[in-house]
């Protein structure tokens, strides 16, 4: 049976969203290895924030500090208005955490897992039983996607306002990943703030309002997915022709284009914006030229990752790219 994962609704009074999570000059080292080297964060309430970075970049360390599991060596951080160092109980009362590895106890049923979490949150048994639909099979028999759904359902016990999801879809099949994305969207619609770490770049592109790229302990760049993509050169428009005469005329009219004589194609640099595309089409119309095929290519988050990190390999992205928009 599917688990019922209901979003938490937060009250709003018309004011601008406040910072659900903020950090200033956050630092953490393990021996002589600096993991976080003075990072700053400000995450508005009711949004999805994604932290990207190569393996070992410090993503999980940041989550552990902000969720009070470990202490920072320096800097300050506030979560839900509580200082993580001086008011950890206040932070814990306001958050839920789903780690990289399932916290589900496979020896007991899904319902019993939920009731255990209800007990830890000091809820009544009646309240606890309302948290899940029938789930009377041992959790060890669940699929990976079902275990992750149960993980998030357990995280939602106590109606947290802020949820930390540390690589929540690692290892899931595409259908289960899409289901998890929908759960996250519903949570945010209900007013929950989601702090997401992921190694699937298209996942951040699909879900995040803002993204930060962590490299060598520092924030290399932060912005919306589109803002980050615009930082990276390489965008272009590709025109293809079937008529060699039209191709030659276009090549003369667009002297900045890179030619591919064998394919009868031209590549024109551009940022993919509507204004740039309109300008190109106007130039073609003025010259009386019509291309048979036009394709706009813009950098994606893979390109951003390569450009902003120095690992030489992208974050793990071994699933086929999906566009769920």
TAQUIMO-V331604 format. One record per run of one state. SS is the DSSP state (~ for helix, > for strand, _ for the rest). FROM is the first residue (numbers start at 1). LEN is the number of residues. If there is no record, write none. Layout:
ss;from;len
SS;FROM;LEN
SS;FROM;LEN
This chain:
ss;from;len
_;1;18
>;19;12
_;31;2
>;33;12
_;45;3
>;48;6
_;54;5
~;59;8
_;67;7
>;74;6
_;80;2
>;82;2
_;84;4
~;88;7
>;95;4
_;99;10
>;109;1
~;110;11
_;121;4
~;125;5
_;130;8
>;138;1
~;139;3
_;142;2
~;144;12
_;156;6
>;162;5
_;167;7
~;174;16
_;190;3
>;193;5
_;198;3
~;201;7
_;208;2
>;210;6
_;216;2
>;218;6
_;224;1
~;225;6
_;231;5
>;236;5
_;241;3
~;244;10
_;254;4
>;258;3
_;261;4
>;265;5
_;270;4
~;274;13
_;287;6
>;293;5
_;298;3
~;301;8
_;309;17
